[in-house]
């Protein structure tokens, strides 16, 4: 009887990973983008196959959420050690009028040299944001340029095969994010 139970236990379905972030595996959105890096090269999600990719929408003049998120992701990459080389953090600006390629080239890598800032014209940015279910809207002195941008504050995480897997809420700790990314890097 013990032999039969042992054999049956070996035939059970593999355990699903236990992520602490929201598991959105199989979601039918956020499949790709066509955005410019600071050098003007058009980048797509598929350019980063083999890496875990995190995608966050924000803007460089953001007073709190954006720098906090980028600093947390820098800590995640640090915690991952050598595995951090297999993570691509992408920051997509929702303020392309002010966030020039030159500014993105300085701002985003200031948090970590491997981080990448992407941009497009406003119409393309809005279309990509819709596909990712991201909201953004200028507030304040829009005509004068002294404004803020309300925007969704979560981060999307894609596995090394390019599949959307996780949604990380703003304020999640680096420890939790690093543990989830380790599982994705291990093929879960």
Order of alpha helices (4+ residues) and beta strands (2+ residues): alpha-beta-beta-beta-beta-alpha-beta-alpha-beta-alpha-beta-beta-beta-beta-alpha
